[in-house]
Amino acid sequence: MNRASTPMLEVKGLRKVYEGASRTVEAIRDVSFSVAQGELVCIVGPSGAGKTTLLKCIAGLLAPTAGSVVLEGHAVTGPPPAMAVVFQEYGRSLFPWMTVHDNVTLPLKRKKMSAERREELVRDALAAVDLRNVESAYPWQLSGGMQQRVAIARAVAYEPHVLLMDEPFAAVDAQTRADLEDLIRVLWRKLGVTVLFVTHDIDESVYLGQRVLIMSHAPTVIMEDVTIDLPGERTQLETRSLPRFGELRKHIYSQIQIAKQGRKPAGT
Amino acid sequence: MTAPTTKPPAKLKAGMLAWLRGVGGLIGFALLLEIVPRIGLVSPNYLPPFSVIMVALAKELMTANFWRAFGDTMQAWALGLVISIVAGAVIGIVIGGSNLLRTMTHSTIEFLRPIPSVALIPLAVLLFGTQLESTLILVVYASFWQVLIQVLYGVQDVDPVARETARSYGLGTWAQIRYVIWPTMLPYLMTGVRLAAAVALILAITSEIAIDTEGLGREISQTESGGAVTIMYAYVIVTGIIGVVVNVGARALERRVLSWHPSIRLDSAEVAR
């Protein structure tokens, strides 16, 4: 499933330095990794690890200082049509002046397709995230969890090959968060989309990912690329109580502690 | 007798009460205008009793002359306002969208803005005499800034996350203006429109009084110089009524256009929960 000859997404020697008027800040020093087609990879790191900067560079929203991002063999120089981003701040990412239906529809207007096809995509995407009968509601009339579902539906309807998620569940309550995590696993398996999921939550990264990339403190490098050898069928109750889940979590936790102290892997 | 069932009627009652108080205030003011000339505090020659003014107003309303003047004033007001809104919105979006343009124009705008519109009367007369264009110059100059300044603030207020969302979904410049910048700016624009509508009316009347262009203002100055004080007051009262109607209209438009905005949606959101 995730063995393709050329990677879906390749990040090569990425470096990002913010040039300010009075000082320069090196946010990302040197990050390289690749994601195979259909993979679900989590990026986890301490706060201030430049996770959002990295994601914005990958999404084509921010130009890297050095290095490159290659999506399906093409260098990313601006937001690619084969990529969709789900932001943490759903309340600000969804447009309050548009209904749920119009929010999900808007990005599709860029793509050439018939009105029927567009409506079909919107309907299917909302059904896929278990939202029904809210098409004519405004986002602010919904709960936080439902709003993030709308944002996910908008991304799904866009039919991306790669779905980027920037701490999407950091602002919702624990119960809603567990539901949304399961929703992401279901969508990922059903749609076969490649997912890159940024989080600061170690448990979340282990529960969701096939691989977890551990980031160092800024200036960022990758500390370790951990393969999550948990069964493919995951449930909140059973997976999280597996001994292997505990081991992986403990390992990543200790690596993050090292990262927080500012130590980096040898050779960087 | 639970809270949800008693709350809306209580609210309705409060609104009704405020409205009644407002009407009471108006009646009190009318009574004052009636009594002051009648007991001789002010000569009825300069301020006729309210009832006398209202009778004169009713008579004026029957004349074609009144409605022609009314039409002229409203035409100048509406034309001037539309020009200001369109120009203010377009120029505001262009300037507000560019850091360079904003910093380049800032000092010029701050210099031009405080110049009172009436200071342009000699120029207007020189260019257009007593034509409609003279009134338009004054109206547009006064109300344009009201719109422009608000739009400049509004364009600055675009949420960075909303902007990045639009960019990540590949919305181009036009699509961003239409779907992100314009709706963000709309609450500011509506405030500008409300302010501009009032200022435009003031300047339309001022211009008619000072330049003698056709309209209610000219009727005010002509009846005054002709000694028809009662009719003059009738016209003054008409301008006041137009002002109230314009403001009520602008607020109704605001509520309609901005139903999604936090300042207006609060009540409906609570109902939906």
Interface residues (C-beta under 8 A of the other chain):
Chain A: K56 A59 G60 L61 P79 P81 M83 A84 V85 F87 E89 R92 S93 F95 P96 W97 M98 L106 P107 K109 R110 A137 Y138 W140 Q141 Y158
Chain B: D159 V161 A162 E164 T165 R167 S168 Y169 G170 L171 G172 A175 Y179 V180 P183 L186 W260 H261 P262 R265 A269 A272
